[in-house]
Amino acid sequence: MQEFIDNIVWEFTRTFITDNRWKLFLEGFKNTLTITVLAVLVGVALGTVISVVHYVAAQAKSKIKRKSDPFLKKLGRGVLLFADRILAAYVAVMRGSPLAIQIMIMSFVVMRGFSDKVIVASVAFGLNSAAYVSEVIRGGINSVDSGQMEAGRSVGLSQIAALRLIVLPQAIKNILPALCNEFIAVLKETSIVGLIAVTDLTRASDLVRSRTLSAFFPLISAGIVYFVLVALLSTGVSKLEARLAQSDRS
């Protein structure tokens, strides 16, 4: 037993204490969280735009006779439908190609002159996440009763105003748990940013492994941190779902 404890202490010491290797893990932890938060912000913002364009384009395609909407009249139905097709192709490409390929294209082709690889990774993950978030938000919008939009239009709101003030708030409430799950997915996906030489938790553990020639302790340590982060986020999602369900019943 004493030999086992001594071995654990020795592994811990050379993994974290020797040469201040804990700083490498701390840097990886910070970069992992930074990339995750920035990617989620980009994904939610762009995903919302994509879903709104798709919704408005679908309404324009329906040819339902209404009073002329000022937004559609100003923008033009043809421009709107063209933008919808472009964004639909974007979503298909992002969902249909490997994220590892996307992040390398972003780093070595699109933003090859950009020195801050954390920002590059955040943009790549955000653009990928937006494709999935847009589908989540679109489902949320479709889950809101169509009468809500009609009610907004009947009191003089434009289609965009009714969507922003009436439909989207209800849709966001319905999809908050799904958005939180996307946050968790992005967090776990950041483990591949080592492909573009960004020191995240996984990359930090690999660098330490190459110096200690021991894979178990560095990798297990990184895995535990990921597990704790995901467990905390999952607990938050569960509590959020319970609170939303309670508010719906009241």
N, C-alpha and C positions, 0 to 999 in steps of 0.2 A: 504493500500500500504506500509506504513511504517513497519507494522508488517511482511509483506512478505519479505521486504528487510532485516529486522533484523534477520529473520529466515535463509535467505540465508547466511548472514554474520556469524551467529552462526554455521551453518553446515560447511561452508568453514573453519572456525577457528578450529573446533574440528576434521575435516578431515585432514587438512594439517599442521596447526600451533601447536596444542597441542602435546606435547612430540616429536616435530620435525618429525611428521609423513610424511612430504614432502620428507624426506630422504628415506623413504621406497619406495615411488613412483619413486624417482630418481634412486634408485637401480634397481627397476623393469624395468624402461625405458632403463637403460644401459644394463641390461641382455637381454631384448627383442631384442634390436638392435644387440648386440654381437652374440646371437644365430642365428639371421636371416642372418647376413653377413657371418658368418663362415659356416652355412648350405648351403647357396647359392654357396660359393666357392667350398665346397666339392661336392655339387650336380653337378655343371657345369663341374668340372674336371673329376669326375667319369662318369658322363653322357656322356661326349665327348668320353672317352675311350670305353664305352659300344657301342655307336653308330658306332664308327670306326671299332671295332671288328665285329659288325654285318654286316657292309657294305662290309668289306673285305671278310668275310665268305660267304656272298651272291654272291660275284664275283667268289669265289672259287667254289661254288656249280654250277654256271652257265656253267662250263666246256667250256667256250669260249677259243678257241685256240689262245694263244698269245705266245710271247717270255716268257721264264721262268722268273718270277718276283723274284729278289734276296731275298726279304723279305719272300715271301711264300716258296721259296726253303729252306731257312734257318730255318724257323719256322716249316714247315711241315703242309700239308693240314689237316691231322687228328687232330693235336693239336689245330689248329685254329677252326675247326668245333666243337671240344669238348668244347673249351672255349666259343664259341658262345652259345652252349646249356646251359652251366652253367649260363652264364649271362642272357639268356632268362628266365631261371627259377627264377633267382634273381629278375628280373623285375616283373615277374608274382606274386611272393610272396609279394613284396613291394607294388604293386598296388592292390593286392587282400586282404590284411589284414589291420585292423584299425591302424592308426598311434599311437593311445593311447597305444595299445598293444605293438607295436614296441618299443616305447620309454621306457615302463616299462621293457620289456625284456632286452633292452640295459642297463638300470640302475641297475636292480636287478639280472641279470644273466650274461650277457656278460662282463660288466664293473663294477661289483658290488664292486670291491676293489678300484675303482677310486673315490677320494674324491671330485674333482671338477665337480659338477653336471652340470654346464654350458657347459663344454666341452662335457660331456656325451650327453646332449640334442642336442648340435650342431652336433655331430657325427650321432645321431639317425635321426635328421631332414635332414642332408645332404645325408645319405644313402637312405632315402625315396625320397627326391627330385631328386636324381640321376636317379631313375627309370622313372620319368616323363620327366626330361630334356633329357634323352637319346632318348625318342620317338620324342621330339621336334626337336632335332638335326638331327635325322634320317630323319625326314620329310624334313628338310632343305637341307640335302644332296641329297635326291631324287628329290628335286625341281630344282636342278642345271642340266642343259642339259648334257646328257651323252657325248656329243661331247667334253666337256671341259676336261674330263678325257682322252679321246682318243687323244686330242691335246697334253696333257702333256706327255702321253706315246710315242707319235710320235717323240718328241724331246729328248727322252732318259731318262725321269724321271721314277723312279720306281713307283709302284702303290701307296705306302705310301707317297712318295714325292709329287706326283701329287695331292693326296688327301689333304695333308697338305698345299701345296703352292697355289693350284688353286681352288679346290672344296670347302674346308672348309671356306676360307675367304668369298666366295660368299654365302655359306649356312648361315654363322653367320649373315651376313647382312640381309638375308631374315627372320631370326627367332629372331632377337633382341627384337622386341615387345613382342613375346611370352615368351622369357626368362625373360623380365621385369615383365610380368604378373605372372610368377612363383615366382619371388621375392616377389610380393605382397601376393601371396597365402601362402608362407612360413611365412611371417610376421604375418598374421592372425592366422595361425595354431600354432604359439608359445604360444598361450593363454592356451594350455593344459599342459605346462611344470610344472605347480603346482602339477601334479600327482607324480612327483619325488622330490618334495620339493624345487624347484627352484623358487626364488622370481622374477617373471616377473610382468608386469603391472597388469594382471588379478589377480595373487596371492597377489600382494601388496594391491589391492583394497579389496580383500576378508579379508585380515588380518586386515585392517583398519575397515572394516565393523564389524568384530567380536569384536572390541574394542569400537566402537561407538554405536553399536546396531542399526545403520542406514544404510540401503543398498543403498538407492537412490544415494546420492551424491558421495560416493566412486566409485560405478559402472559406473555412468554416466561420471564421470571424466576420468576413464580409457577408456570408450567407445569413448569419444571425442578425446583423444590422438590417439587411433587407427585410428579413422576416419580421423584426420588431416594427419597422416603419409600416409595412403592409398591414400588420396586425392592428396598429394604432389607427390607420386610415380605415380599415374594415370596420373596426369598432365604431368609429365616427359615422360611417355610412349606415350601420345598423341602427344607431341612435337617431340619426336623421330620418330614416325610414319610419321608425316607430313614432317619432314626433309628428311627421306628416300624416301618418295614418290616424293618429289621435286627433289632429286638427280637422281632418276630413269627417270624423265621426261626430265632432262637437258642433 
